[in-house]
Amino acid sequence: MPTTVYAKTTLGEHVLAERSRELLPRQRQVLIMVDGKRTAAELSRFFADAQAVLEQLSAGGFIAAVATGQPAQASAAPPVAPEAQPQVAAPELNPPKLTGQALPDAKRRAVRALTDAMGPNADGACMRIESAKTVEDFELAVTRGAALLRGIRGADAAQEFLAAFTNPV
């Protein structure tokens, strides 16, 4: 909606802070402009394709709607200082559970699955997975890869990807 106001999620803040390659250039540009104050209509003044990009970012868990219905100019509330803005949590993706011995094989399988699903768009996420030294690093990289996959191919594809790396309890 044109009157929806979006804010960056923790994942969105993290992706920008690390300057990772998970986002396409246009997605990164729009994500930078998302501040929890501007409406989608206001962002459309800067980017003709803002609505489509906002939907991609939202689907990927990088932003979340924080208000709808009123343009930001009509708001009577004073602006919130950036450090006081609430952080919106990224959607839960249920990270994988592995043993240390299975890590090299799991890294190969994760890179292959992401490359098959997203082609060159997966390069940054694949590099992060390949550089994981610990199970915890791998789990974070796979979860972030799944968030990217969610933005490109949808939630079902992301959950299917994660399911391949989750051991039954």
C-alpha positions in Angstrom: 0.0 0.0 0.0 1.2 3.5 -0.7 0.5 4.7 2.8 2.4 1.8 4.5 5.4 2.8 6.6 8.2 0.3 6.7 11.1 -0.1 9.2 14.3 -2.2 8.9 14.3 -5.5 10.7 17.3 -6.7 12.7 18.2 -8.8 9.6 17.9 -5.7 7.4 20.2 -3.7 9.7 22.7 -6.5 9.8 22.8 -6.9 6.0 23.5 -3.2 5.6 26.0 -3.0 8.4 28.0 -5.9 6.9 27.6 -4.6 3.4 26.9 -8.2 2.3 26.0 -9.2 -1.2 22.7 -10.7 -0.3 20.8 -7.9 -1.9 20.6 -6.7 -5.4 21.8 -3.1 -5.9 18.2 -1.7 -6.1 17.1 -3.6 -3.0 20.1 -2.2 -1.1 19.2 1.4 -2.3 15.6 1.1 -1.2 16.6 -0.6 2.1 18.9 2.3 2.9 16.0 4.7 2.4 13.6 2.7 4.7 13.6 4.7 7.9 10.4 3.9 9.7 9.0 7.3 8.8 8.6 7.4 5.0 5.6 5.8 3.4 5.8 3.6 0.3 4.4 6.5 -1.7 7.2 8.8 -0.6 9.8 6.1 -1.5 8.1 5.9 -4.9 9.2 9.5 -5.6 12.8 8.3 -5.4 12.4 4.9 -7.1 9.8 4.1 -9.7 9.9 0.4 -8.8 9.8 1.0 -5.0 6.6 -0.9 -4.3 7.9 -4.1 -6.0 11.2 -3.8 -4.2 9.5 -3.1 -0.8 7.5 -6.3 -1.3 10.7 -8.3 -2.1 12.4 -6.8 1.0 9.4 -7.6 3.2 9.2 -11.1 1.9 12.9 -11.6 2.6 12.5 -10.4 6.2 14.6 -7.3 5.7 11.8 -4.8 6.5 8.4 -5.0 8.2 5.3 -2.7 8.0 5.1 -0.6 11.2 2.1 1.6 10.2 -0.5 1.8 7.5 -3.4 4.1 6.6 -1.9 7.6 7.0 0.8 9.4 5.1 3.8 10.3 7.2 3.2 14.1 6.7 -0.2 13.7 8.4 1.3 12.2 11.5 1.1 14.4 14.6 3.7 12.3 16.5 7.2 13.9 16.8 9.9 12.0 14.9 11.6 9.2 16.8 15.3 9.4 17.3 17.1 6.7 15.2 18.5 5.0 18.4 15.0 4.9 19.9 13.4 3.2 16.9 12.2 -0.3 17.7 14.0 -3.2 16.0 11.5 -5.5 14.2 12.6 -9.1 14.4 13.1 -11.0 11.2 10.7 -13.9 10.5 11.6 -17.1 12.2 13.3 -19.5 9.8 14.2 -22.3 12.3 18.0 -22.6 11.9 19.6 -26.0 11.1 21.2 -28.3 13.7 24.4 -30.1 12.8 27.3 -31.9 14.3 30.8 -30.6 13.7 31.8 -33.7 11.7 29.0 -33.1 9.2 30.0 -29.5 8.5 32.1 -29.9 5.3 29.4 -32.0 3.6 26.6 -29.7 4.8 28.5 -26.7 3.4 28.8 -28.3 0.0 25.1 -29.3 -0.1 24.0 -25.8 1.0 26.1 -24.0 -1.6 24.8 -26.4 -4.3 21.1 -26.0 -3.2 21.4 -22.1 -3.2 23.2 -22.0 -6.5 20.6 -24.3 -8.1 17.7 -22.2 -6.7 19.1 -18.7 -7.3 22.0 -18.9 -9.7 24.4 -15.9 -9.5 22.1 -14.2 -7.0 23.4 -16.7 -4.4 27.1 -15.8 -4.7 27.3 -13.7 -1.6 25.4 -16.2 0.6 27.4 -19.1 -0.8 30.7 -17.4 0.0 29.5 -16.8 3.5 28.5 -20.5 3.9 31.8 -21.7 2.4 33.8 -19.5 4.9 32.0 -20.8 8.0 34.5 -22.3 10.4 32.1 -23.4 13.1 28.6 -25.0 13.2 27.3 -21.7 14.6 28.8 -19.7 11.7 27.3 -22.2 9.3 23.8 -22.0 10.9 23.8 -18.2 10.7 25.0 -18.3 7.1 22.4 -20.9 6.1 19.6 -18.9 7.9 20.6 -15.8 6.1 20.8 -17.6 2.8 17.3 -18.9 3.5 16.1 -15.3 4.1 17.6 -14.3 0.7 15.9 -17.3 -0.9 12.6 -16.4 0.7 12.8 -12.9 -0.9 13.5 -14.4 -4.3 11.6 -17.7 -4.4 9.2 -17.5 -1.5 8.7 -18.9 2.0 8.1 -22.5 0.8 11.4 -22.6 -1.0 13.2 -21.1 2.1 11.7 -23.7 4.4 12.5 -26.5 2.0 16.1 -25.4 1.8 16.4 -25.2 5.6 14.7 -28.6 6.1 17.5 -30.2 4.1 19.9 -29.2 6.9 17.8 -29.8 10.0 18.3 -33.1 11.8 15.2 -34.7 13.3 15.2 -34.4 17.1 
